[in-house]
Amino acid sequence: YADNKGFCEDLTEGKFSFPIIHSIRTDPSNRQLLNILRQRSSSVELKQFALQLLEKTRTFAYCRSFLANMEQQARLDIKELGGNEKLEKIIDLLSVRD
């Protein structure tokens, strides 16, 4: 994904992606990430600093947990609706593992 989409492209485009929103809401007093987002910079160094800010707020751990919960719920819904092997295979392909 990163190869096709670009390294931290949400920062370059100034987009409020799910991880960005989580990090900002987790530490609203820290305006650094908002300032980086406003700059729409393509600087690798600035993006790496932004990644450090995301790590500091445990954003990636939160996103992995959120995705695991969504996957679990999707699998449960598929099972409760009688099962669907093709949907289960799609979920397998979309699954995020540590």
MOPAC internal coordinates of N, CA, C and O (Angstrom, degrees):
PM7 1SCF
backbone

  N    0.0000 0     0.00 0     0.00 0    0    0    0
  C    1.4612 1     0.00 0     0.00 0    1    0    0
  C    1.5238 1   110.97 1     0.00 0    2    1    0
  O    1.2310 1   120.83 1   132.60 1    3    2    1
  N    1.3186 1   116.01 1   -47.40 1    3    2    1
  C    1.4697 1   120.49 1  -177.84 1    5    3    2
  C    1.5190 1   111.00 1   -61.51 1    6    5    3
  O    1.2310 1   120.13 1   144.55 1    7    6    5
  N    1.3432 1   117.36 1   -35.45 1    7    6    5
  C    1.4619 1   119.90 1   179.85 1    9    7    6
  C    1.5227 1   111.45 1   -66.31 1   10    9    7
  O    1.2310 1   120.71 1   140.28 1   11   10    9
  N    1.3214 1   116.25 1   -39.72 1   11   10    9
  C    1.4576 1   120.31 1  -179.13 1   13   11   10
  C    1.5204 1   112.25 1   -79.29 1   14   13   11
  O    1.2310 1   120.48 1   142.06 1   15   14   13
  N    1.3002 1   116.69 1   -37.94 1   15   14   13
  C    1.4576 1   121.39 1  -173.27 1   17   15   14
  C    1.5174 1   112.08 1   -90.22 1   18   17   15
  O    1.2310 1   119.75 1   149.60 1   19   18   17
  N    1.3148 1   118.09 1   -30.40 1   19   18   17
  C    1.4554 1   120.91 1  -177.89 1   21   19   18
  C    1.5151 1   110.99 1   108.37 1   22   21   19
  O    1.2310 1   121.27 1   -25.82 1   23   22   21
  N    1.3136 1   115.18 1   154.18 1   23   22   21
  C    1.4584 1   121.87 1  -176.80 1   25   23   22
  C    1.5205 1   109.62 1   -73.94 1   26   25   23
  O    1.2310 1   120.50 1   -64.41 1   27   26   25
  N    1.3233 1   116.65 1   115.59 1   27   26   25
  C    1.4761 1   123.01 1   178.06 1   29   27   26
  C    1.5286 1   111.77 1    51.80 1   30   29   27
  O    1.2310 1   121.10 1  -135.80 1   31   30   29
  N    1.3048 1   115.50 1    44.20 1   31   30   29
  C    1.4619 1   120.45 1  -176.09 1   33   31   30
  C    1.5252 1   112.68 1   -62.65 1   34   33   31
  O    1.2310 1   120.16 1   152.91 1   35   34   33
  N    1.3351 1   117.30 1   -27.09 1   35   34   33
  C    1.4639 1   119.18 1   177.50 1   37   35   34
  C    1.5268 1   110.34 1   -60.43 1   38   37   35
  O    1.2310 1   120.03 1   145.77 1   39   38   37
  N    1.3254 1   117.55 1   -34.23 1   39   38   37
  C    1.4684 1   120.65 1   177.29 1   41   39   38
  C    1.5240 1   110.87 1   -69.37 1   42   41   39
  O    1.2310 1   120.57 1   135.55 1   43   42   41
  N    1.3311 1   116.52 1   -44.45 1   43   42   41
  C    1.4668 1   120.86 1   179.45 1   45   43   42
  C    1.5232 1   111.10 1   -61.37 1   46   45   43
  O    1.2310 1   120.78 1   143.45 1   47   46   45
  N    1.3219 1   116.12 1   -36.55 1   47   46   45
  C    1.4646 1   120.77 1  -178.00 1   49   47   46
  C    1.5239 1   112.76 1   -89.02 1   50   49   47
  O    1.2310 1   120.41 1   174.72 1   51   50   49
  N    1.3317 1   116.81 1    -5.28 1   51   50   49
  C    1.4656 1   120.22 1  -179.54 1   53   51   50
  C    1.5169 1   113.18 1    69.60 1   54   53   51
  O    1.2310 1   120.33 1  -151.04 1   55   54   53
  N    1.3283 1   116.97 1    28.96 1   55   54   53
  C    1.4688 1   121.31 1  -176.45 1   57   55   54
  C    1.5213 1   111.78 1   -91.81 1   58   57   55
  O    1.2310 1   121.32 1   -38.38 1   59   58   57
  N    1.3064 1   115.09 1   141.62 1   59   58   57
  C    1.4568 1   121.95 1   177.25 1   61   59   58
  C    1.5300 1   108.95 1   -88.35 1   62   61   59
  O    1.2310 1   120.75 1   -98.91 1   63   62   61
  N    1.3192 1   116.18 1    81.09 1   63   62   61
  C    1.4636 1   121.34 1   178.63 1   65   63   62
  C    1.5280 1   109.43 1   -74.53 1   66   65   63
  O    1.2310 1   121.02 1   -11.76 1   67   66   65
  N    1.3118 1   115.65 1   168.24 1   67   66   65
  C    1.4681 1   121.25 1  -179.41 1   69   67   66
  C    1.5352 1   111.76 1   -54.21 1   70   69   67
  O    1.2310 1   119.31 1   130.68 1   71   70   69
  N    1.3456 1   118.93 1   -49.32 1   71   70   69
  C    1.4741 1   118.60 1   178.71 1   73   71   70
  C    1.5288 1   113.09 1   -62.92 1   74   73   71
  O    1.2310 1   120.06 1   141.08 1   75   74   73
  N    1.3153 1   117.49 1   -38.92 1   75   74   73
  C    1.4683 1   121.18 1   179.76 1   77   75   74
  C    1.5304 1   109.60 1   -62.49 1   78   77   75
  O    1.2310 1   120.57 1   133.20 1   79   78   77
  N    1.3171 1   116.52 1   -46.80 1   79   78   77
  C    1.4686 1   120.79 1  -179.58 1   81   79   78
  C    1.5238 1   110.18 1   -61.28 1   82   81   79
  O    1.2310 1   120.47 1   135.90 1   83   82   81
  N    1.3372 1   116.70 1   -44.10 1   83   82   81
  C    1.4684 1   119.24 1   179.41 1   85   83   82
  C    1.5203 1   110.93 1   -58.74 1   86   85   83
  O    1.2310 1   120.40 1   132.12 1   87   86   85
  N    1.3088 1   116.85 1   -47.88 1   87   86   85
  C    1.4657 1   120.51 1  -176.84 1   89   87   86
  C    1.5243 1   111.63 1   -62.82 1   90   89   87
  O    1.2310 1   120.47 1   136.74 1   91   90   89
  N    1.3141 1   116.70 1   -43.26 1   91   90   89
  C    1.4701 1   120.91 1   179.81 1   93   91   90
  C    1.5278 1   110.36 1   -64.52 1   94   93   91
  O    1.2310 1   120.12 1   137.84 1   95   94   93
  N    1.3177 1   117.37 1   -42.16 1   95   94   93
  C    1.4706 1   120.48 1  -179.17 1   97   95   94
  C    1.5250 1   112.01 1   -71.75 1   98   97   95
  O    1.2310 1   120.36 1   151.95 1   99   98   97
  N    1.3248 1   116.92 1   -28.05 1   99   98   97
  C    1.4615 1   120.50 1   179.31 1  101   99   98
  C    1.5222 1   111.44 1   -70.88 1  102  101   99
  O    1.2310 1   120.63 1   143.44 1  103  102  101
  N    1.3317 1   116.41 1   -36.56 1  103  102  101
  C    1.4694 1   120.69 1  -179.51 1  105  103  102
  C    1.5271 1   109.55 1  -133.65 1  106  105  103
  O    1.2310 1   120.13 1  -106.51 1  107  106  105
  N    1.3455 1   117.36 1    73.49 1  107  106  105
  C    1.4693 1   120.38 1  -176.26 1  109  107  106
  C    1.5271 1   113.84 1   -64.13 1  110  109  107
  O    1.2310 1   119.82 1   160.49 1  111  110  109
  N    1.3155 1   117.95 1   -19.51 1  111  110  109
  C    1.4670 1   119.77 1  -179.50 1  113  111  110
  C    1.5274 1   111.85 1   -75.84 1  114  113  111
  O    1.2310 1   120.41 1   159.37 1  115  114  113
  N    1.3318 1   116.82 1   -20.63 1  115  114  113
  C    1.4582 1   120.53 1   179.93 1  117  115  114
  C    1.5234 1   109.27 1   -90.74 1  118  117  115
  O    1.2310 1   120.62 1   -71.68 1  119  118  117
  N    1.3091 1   116.43 1   108.32 1  119  118  117
  C    1.4696 1   122.02 1  -175.90 1  121  119  118
  C    1.5287 1   112.42 1   -90.84 1  122  121  119
  O    1.2310 1   119.88 1  -178.13 1  123  122  121
  N    1.3329 1   117.84 1     1.87 1  123  122  121
  C    1.4596 1   120.54 1  -175.11 1  125  123  122
  C    1.5213 1   112.57 1   -60.43 1  126  125  123
  O    1.2310 1   120.24 1   135.34 1  127  126  125
  N    1.3156 1   117.14 1   -44.66 1  127  126  125
  C    1.4616 1   120.11 1  -178.77 1  129  127  126
  C    1.5279 1   111.14 1   -64.79 1  130  129  127
  O    1.2310 1   120.37 1   139.75 1  131  130  129
  N    1.3145 1   116.90 1   -40.25 1  131  130  129
  C    1.4715 1   119.98 1   176.08 1  133  131  130
  C    1.5225 1   110.94 1   -61.40 1  134  133  131
  O    1.2310 1   120.66 1   138.19 1  135  134  133
  N    1.3183 1   116.35 1   -41.81 1  135  134  133
  C    1.4650 1   120.00 1   179.19 1  137  135  134
  C    1.5238 1   111.61 1   -64.75 1  138  137  135
  O    1.2310 1   120.43 1   140.21 1  139  138  137
  N    1.3268 1   116.79 1   -39.79 1  139  138  137
  C    1.4687 1   120.51 1   177.00 1  141  139  138
  C    1.5217 1   109.83 1   -63.73 1  142  141  139
  O    1.2310 1   120.43 1   137.54 1  143  142  141
  N    1.3123 1   116.79 1   -42.46 1  143  142  141
  C    1.4617 1   121.85 1   179.95 1  145  143  142
  C    1.5284 1   110.81 1   -61.37 1  146  145  143
  O    1.2310 1   120.53 1   137.96 1  147  146  145
  N    1.3155 1   116.59 1   -42.04 1  147  146  145
  C    1.4719 1   121.08 1   179.96 1  149  147  146
  C    1.5291 1   112.30 1   -63.94 1  150  149  147
  O    1.2310 1   120.66 1   149.15 1  151  150  149
  N    1.3318 1   116.35 1   -30.85 1  151  150  149
  C    1.4674 1   120.32 1  -177.55 1  153  151  150
  C    1.5236 1   112.89 1   -70.38 1  154  153  151
  O    1.2310 1   120.74 1   153.33 1  155  154  153
  N    1.3380 1   116.19 1   -26.67 1  155  154  153
  C    1.4691 1   121.32 1  -177.18 1  157  155  154
  C    1.5302 1   111.23 1    52.15 1  158  157  155
  O    1.2310 1   121.49 1  -136.95 1  159  158  157
  N    1.3021 1   114.75 1    43.05 1  159  158  157
  C    1.4596 1   122.25 1  -175.19 1  161  159  158
  C    1.5233 1   111.63 1   -79.60 1  162  161  159
  O    1.2310 1   120.94 1   -29.56 1  163  162  161
  N    1.3161 1   115.81 1   150.44 1  163  162  161
  C    1.4633 1   120.87 1   172.70 1  165  163  162
  C    1.5277 1   110.38 1  -105.64 1  166  165  163
  O    1.2310 1   120.34 1  -169.81 1  167  166  165
  N    1.3159 1   116.95 1    10.19 1  167  166  165
  C    1.4620 1   122.48 1   179.80 1  169  167  166
  C    1.5295 1   110.72 1   -65.46 1  170  169  167
  O    1.2310 1   120.89 1   -57.22 1  171  170  169
  N    1.3201 1   115.91 1   122.78 1  171  170  169
  C    1.4607 1   121.01 1   179.26 1  173  171  170
  C    1.5253 1   110.11 1   -63.58 1  174  173  171
  O    1.2310 1   120.33 1   140.31 1  175  174  173
  N    1.3221 1   116.98 1   -39.69 1  175  174  173
  C    1.4642 1   120.88 1  -179.59 1  177  175  174
  C    1.5305 1   111.11 1   -62.59 1  178  177  175
  O    1.2310 1   120.68 1   136.69 1  179  178  177
  N    1.3191 1   116.31 1   -43.31 1  179  178  177
  C    1.4622 1   120.39 1   179.58 1  181  179  178
  C    1.5305 1   110.76 1   -66.05 1  182  181  179
  O    1.2310 1   120.83 1   140.69 1  183  182  181
  N    1.3247 1   116.02 1   -39.31 1  183  182  181
  C    1.4644 1   120.16 1   178.07 1  185  183  182
  C    1.5241 1   110.73 1   -65.88 1  186  185  183
  O    1.2310 1   120.11 1   141.08 1  187  186  185
  N    1.3155 1   117.40 1   -38.92 1  187  186  185
  C    1.4618 1   120.38 1   177.54 1  189  187  186
  C    1.5233 1   110.66 1   -64.69 1  190  189  187
  O    1.2310 1   120.45 1   142.40 1  191  190  189
  N    1.3266 1   116.74 1   -37.60 1  191  190  189
  C    1.4617 1   120.29 1   175.83 1  193  191  190
  C    1.5303 1   109.94 1   -64.24 1  194  193  191
  O    1.2310 1   120.53 1   138.72 1  195  194  193
  N    1.3236 1   116.60 1   -41.28 1  195  194  193
  C    1.4682 1   120.58 1   177.62 1  197  195  194
  C    1.5288 1   110.36 1   -61.52 1  198  197  195
  O    1.2310 1   120.22 1   140.66 1  199  198  197
  N    1.3272 1   117.18 1   -39.34 1  199  198  197
  C    1.4658 1   120.40 1   177.28 1  201  199  198
  C    1.5232 1   111.03 1   -62.57 1  202  201  199
  O    1.2310 1   120.51 1   143.30 1  203  202  201
  N    1.3206 1   116.64 1   -36.70 1  203  202  201
  C    1.4687 1   120.35 1   175.97 1  205  203  202
  C    1.5269 1   110.58 1   -63.05 1  206  205  203
  O    1.2310 1   120.65 1   140.59 1  207  206  205
  N    1.3248 1   116.36 1   -39.41 1  207  206  205
  C    1.4671 1   120.05 1   177.29 1  209  207  206
  C    1.5298 1   110.65 1   -63.92 1  210  209  207
  O    1.2310 1   120.68 1   140.01 1  211  210  209
  N    1.3293 1   116.31 1   -39.99 1  211  210  209
  C    1.4665 1   120.51 1   177.95 1  213  211  210
  C    1.5311 1   110.67 1   -65.22 1  214  213  211
  O    1.2310 1   120.34 1   140.98 1  215  214  213
  N    1.3067 1   116.95 1   -39.02 1  215  214  213
  C    1.4701 1   120.52 1   176.88 1  217  215  214
  C    1.5238 1   110.71 1   -64.75 1  218  217  215
  O    1.2310 1   120.90 1   139.22 1  219  218  217
  N    1.3284 1   115.89 1   -40.78 1  219  218  217
  C    1.4665 1   121.23 1  -178.32 1  221  219  218
  C    1.5315 1   111.41 1   -59.70 1  222  221  219
  O    1.2310 1   120.37 1   144.72 1  223  222  221
  N    1.3164 1   116.90 1   -35.28 1  223  222  221
  C    1.4673 1   121.18 1   179.13 1  225  223  222
  C    1.5331 1   111.94 1   -90.99 1  226  225  223
  O    1.2310 1   120.75 1  -172.33 1  227  226  225
  N    1.3255 1   116.17 1     7.67 1  227  226  225
  C    1.4679 1   122.83 1   178.75 1  229  227  226
  C    1.5339 1   111.94 1    58.24 1  230  229  227
  O    1.2310 1   121.51 1  -146.72 1  231  230  229
  N    1.3163 1   114.72 1    33.28 1  231  230  229
  C    1.4569 1   120.81 1  -177.23 1  233  231  230
  C    1.5215 1   112.42 1   -64.08 1  234  233  231
  O    1.2310 1   119.91 1   138.34 1  235  234  233
  N    1.3224 1   117.78 1   -41.66 1  235  234  233
  C    1.4637 1   119.32 1  -177.43 1  237  235  234
  C    1.5263 1   111.22 1   -68.38 1  238  237  235
  O    1.2310 1   120.34 1   142.77 1  239  238  237
  N    1.3235 1   116.96 1   -37.23 1  239  238  237
  C    1.4682 1   120.42 1   175.61 1  241  239  238
  C    1.5273 1   109.90 1   -63.95 1  242  241  239
  O    1.2310 1   120.82 1   138.40 1  243  242  241
  N    1.3294 1   116.04 1   -41.60 1  243  242  241
  C    1.4630 1   120.28 1   178.26 1  245  243  242
  C    1.5312 1   110.39 1   -62.28 1  246  245  243
  O    1.2310 1   120.12 1   135.05 1  247  246  245
  N    1.3230 1   117.37 1   -44.95 1  247  246  245
  C    1.4660 1   121.16 1  -178.99 1  249  247  246
  C    1.5242 1   111.03 1   -63.45 1  250  249  247
  O    1.2310 1   120.30 1   137.69 1  251  250  249
  N    1.3416 1   117.04 1   -42.31 1  251  250  249
  C    1.4677 1   119.66 1   177.59 1  253  251  250
  C    1.5303 1   110.85 1   -61.65 1  254  253  251
  O    1.2310 1   120.48 1   137.35 1  255  254  253
  N    1.3178 1   116.69 1   -42.65 1  255  254  253
  C    1.4621 1   121.32 1   178.85 1  257  255  254
  C    1.5272 1   110.88 1   -64.51 1  258  257  255
  O    1.2310 1   120.61 1   136.53 1  259  258  257
  N    1.3202 1   116.43 1   -43.47 1  259  258  257
  C    1.4622 1   121.51 1   179.07 1  261  259  258
  C    1.5279 1   110.34 1   -60.51 1  262  261  259
  O    1.2310 1   120.57 1   133.70 1  263  262  261
  N    1.3360 1   116.52 1   -46.30 1  263  262  261
  C    1.4629 1   120.60 1   179.44 1  265  263  262
  C    1.5274 1   111.55 1   -63.69 1  266  265  263
  O    1.2310 1   120.26 1   140.48 1  267  266  265
  N    1.3274 1   117.10 1   -39.52 1  267  266  265
  C    1.4696 1   120.53 1   178.13 1  269  267  266
  C    1.5256 1   110.41 1   -62.74 1  270  269  267
  O    1.2310 1   120.46 1   138.75 1  271  270  269
  N    1.3268 1   116.72 1   -41.25 1  271  270  269
  C    1.4669 1   120.35 1   177.84 1  273  271  270
  C    1.5247 1   111.59 1   -65.25 1  274  273  271
  O    1.2310 1   120.41 1   138.89 1  275  274  273
  N    1.3293 1   116.82 1   -41.11 1  275  274  273
  C    1.4662 1   120.37 1   178.62 1  277  275  274
  C    1.5282 1   110.72 1   -65.41 1  278  277  275
  O    1.2310 1   120.90 1   140.26 1  279  278  277
  N    1.3315 1   115.89 1   -39.74 1  279  278  277
  C    1.4658 1   119.71 1   177.65 1  281  279  278
  C    1.5268 1   110.53 1   -63.20 1  282  281  279
  O    1.2310 1   120.74 1   134.46 1  283  282  281
  N    1.3102 1   116.19 1   -45.54 1  283  282  281
  C    1.4655 1   120.85 1   179.54 1  285  283  282
  C    1.5306 1   110.50 1   -60.35 1  286  285  283
  O    1.2310 1   120.42 1   136.90 1  287  286  285
  N    1.3206 1   116.80 1   -43.10 1  287  286  285
  C    1.4619 1   120.63 1   179.79 1  289  287  286
  C    1.5265 1   111.11 1   -66.15 1  290  289  287
  O    1.2310 1   120.31 1   139.31 1  291  290  289
  N    1.3283 1   117.01 1   -40.69 1  291  290  289
  C    1.4640 1   120.30 1   178.89 1  293  291  290
  C    1.5262 1   110.64 1   -63.03 1  294  293  291
  O    1.2310 1   120.72 1   136.78 1  295  294  293
  N    1.3264 1   116.23 1   -43.22 1  295  294  293
  C    1.4722 1   119.68 1   178.88 1  297  295  294
  C    1.5345 1   111.12 1   -63.63 1  298  297  295
  O    1.2310 1   120.68 1   139.84 1  299  298  297
  N    1.3198 1   116.31 1   -40.16 1  299  298  297
  C    1.4627 1   120.88 1   178.04 1  301  299  298
  C    1.5307 1   110.41 1   -64.21 1  302  301  299
  O    1.2310 1   120.56 1   135.75 1  303  302  301
  N    1.3301 1   116.54 1   -44.25 1  303  302  301
  C    1.4670 1   120.38 1   178.82 1  305  303  302
  C    1.5270 1   111.31 1   -61.43 1  306  305  303
  O    1.2310 1   120.40 1   136.49 1  307  306  305
  N    1.3243 1   116.83 1   -43.51 1  307  306  305
  C    1.4658 1   120.74 1   178.69 1  309  307  306
  C    1.5293 1   109.95 1   -60.34 1  310  309  307
  O    1.2310 1   120.75 1   135.06 1  311  310  309
  N    1.3213 1   116.17 1   -44.94 1  311  310  309
  C    1.4701 1   120.90 1  -179.82 1  313  311  310
  C    1.5223 1   111.00 1   -63.17 1  314  313  311
  O    1.2310 1   120.42 1   134.86 1  315  314  313
  N    1.3423 1   116.79 1   -45.14 1  315  314  313
  C    1.4675 1   120.87 1  -178.64 1  317  315  314
  C    1.5234 1   112.27 1   -65.29 1  318  317  315
  O    1.2310 1   120.40 1   154.13 1  319  318  317
  N    1.3236 1   116.84 1   -25.87 1  319  318  317
  C    1.4611 1   120.84 1   179.41 1  321  319  318
  C    1.5279 1   112.46 1   -91.48 1  322  321  319
  O    1.2310 1   120.61 1  -168.15 1  323  322  321
  N    1.3247 1   116.43 1    11.85 1  323  322  321
  C    1.4600 1   119.88 1   174.52 1  325  323  322
  C    1.5119 1   114.80 1   103.00 1  326  325  323
  O    1.2310 1   120.12 1  -178.94 1  327  326  325
  N    1.3107 1   117.38 1     1.06 1  327  326  325
  C    1.4583 1   120.84 1   178.12 1  329  327  326
  C    1.5148 1   112.85 1    83.19 1  330  329  327
  O    1.2310 1   121.63 1   -26.79 1  331  330  329
  N    1.3091 1   114.48 1   153.21 1  331  330  329
  C    1.4568 1   120.83 1   177.80 1  333  331  330
  C    1.5275 1   106.68 1  -162.37 1  334  333  331
  O    1.2310 1   121.31 1   -76.12 1  335  334  333
  N    1.3169 1   115.10 1   103.88 1  335  334  333
  C    1.4621 1   120.95 1  -174.66 1  337  335  334
  C    1.5311 1   112.36 1   -58.73 1  338  337  335
  O    1.2310 1   120.50 1   140.74 1  339  338  337
  N    1.3139 1   116.64 1   -39.26 1  339  338  337
  C    1.4715 1   119.43 1  -179.11 1  341  339  338
  C    1.5275 1   111.37 1   -66.44 1  342  341  339
  O    1.2310 1   120.41 1   137.59 1  343  342  341
  N    1.3257 1   116.82 1   -42.41 1  343  342  341
  C    1.4679 1   119.47 1   177.02 1  345  343  342
  C    1.5257 1   111.29 1   -64.70 1  346  345  343
  O    1.2310 1   120.75 1   141.80 1  347  346  345
  N    1.3253 1   116.17 1   -38.20 1  347  346  345
  C    1.4637 1   120.05 1   178.28 1  349  347  346
  C    1.5251 1   110.87 1   -62.78 1  350  349  347
  O    1.2310 1   120.08 1   141.46 1  351  350  349
  N    1.3293 1   117.46 1   -38.54 1  351  350  349
  C    1.4668 1   121.09 1   177.56 1  353  351  350
  C    1.5262 1   110.97 1   -66.24 1  354  353  351
  O    1.2310 1   120.56 1   142.48 1  355  354  353
  N    1.3238 1   116.53 1   -37.52 1  355  354  353
  C    1.4710 1   119.88 1   176.65 1  357  355  354
  C    1.5217 1   110.00 1   -63.84 1  358  357  355
  O    1.2310 1   120.68 1   136.25 1  359  358  357
  N    1.3244 1   116.30 1   -43.75 1  359  358  357
  C    1.4712 1   120.54 1   177.49 1  361  359  358
  C    1.5298 1   109.66 1   -60.62 1  362  361  359
  O    1.2310 1   120.28 1   139.02 1  363  362  361
  N    1.3381 1   117.06 1   -40.98 1  363  362  361
  C    1.4668 1   120.47 1   177.46 1  365  363  362
  C    1.5293 1   110.97 1   -58.33 1  366  365  363
  O    1.2310 1   120.64 1   137.46 1  367  366  365
  N    1.3226 1   116.38 1   -42.54 1  367  366  365
  C    1.4716 1   120.61 1  -179.49 1  369  367  366
  C    1.5280 1   112.20 1   -68.34 1  370  369  367
  O    1.2310 1   120.55 1   147.45 1  371  370  369
  N    1.3158 1   116.56 1   -32.55 1  371  370  369
  C    1.4628 1   121.14 1  -178.56 1  373  371  370
  C    1.5260 1   113.01 1   -85.28 1  374  373  371
  O    1.2310 1   120.57 1   168.36 1  375  374  373
  N    1.3083 1   116.52 1   -11.64 1  375  374  373
  C    1.4599 1   121.04 1  -175.11 1  377  375  374
  C    1.5300 1   111.72 1   -60.26 1  378  377  375
  O    1.2310 1   121.27 1   -43.71 1  379  378  377
  N    1.3288 1   115.17 1   136.29 1  379  378  377
  C    1.4674 1   121.82 1   178.99 1  381  379  378
  C    1.5157 1   107.80 1  -106.09 1  382  381  379
  O    1.2310 1   120.85 1   -56.56 1  383  382  381
  N    1.3063 1   115.98 1   123.44 1  383  382  381
  C    1.4701 1   121.45 1   179.86 1  385  383  382
  C    1.5178 1   109.33 1  -117.07 1  386  385  383
  O    1.2310 1   121.39 1   -32.60 1  387  386  385
  N    1.3302 1   114.95 1   147.40 1  387  386  385
  C    1.4735 1   120.22 1   177.22 1  389  387  386
  C    1.5071 1   111.60 1   -71.36 1  390  389  387
  O    1.2310 1   120.10 1   180.00 1  391  390  389

